């Protein structure tokens, strides 16, 4: 039973990809576009977690798919279990946004989901955060390689599969 908010979010995203001039789809992809492909909604991937703020300070330089770099700082870590296996992810902040950035790769990357990883944007509520991986999405470079997207750093490479959010897009750009 899909959450109405998640269903609405996905329908709006499909509409944007199909019709918005800023869509990351190439004209060829847009002409054959019938919607993004998603894993089924899974409530076990809605994680309410405390943020461990005891993280290594300083900048984290993330390479991008275009060969340049983007700079973030570690904000904190969240820890949760996936099918009995521990998963730790670092949340990042940038100077120009109050959102937290969560790039990650997992055991589905390159098979069931985009090989370079997926993203989430989040907001902390004090020292807690809700990480709803059902909203995990492919970066724009998954559709068009002319986009420059940060690559998840190794500290956010999970060994467990996260079967939530967007799946690999048929006809996606290969990296």
Secondary structure as UniProt FT lines:
FT   HELIX           4..19
FT   TURN            21..22
FT   HELIX           27..31
FT   HELIX           43..45
FT   STRAND          46..50
FT   STRAND          59..64
FT   TURN            65..66
FT   STRAND          69..82
FT   TURN            83..84
FT   STRAND          85..93
FT   TURN            95..96
FT   STRAND          100..105
FT   TURN            107..108
FT   TURN            110..112
FT   TURN            115..116
FT   STRAND          118..122
FT   TURN            126..127
FT   STRAND          128..132
FT   HELIX           133..135
FT   STRAND          137..138
FT   HELIX           140..142
FT   TURN            145..146
FT   HELIX           154..156
FT   TURN            170..171
//
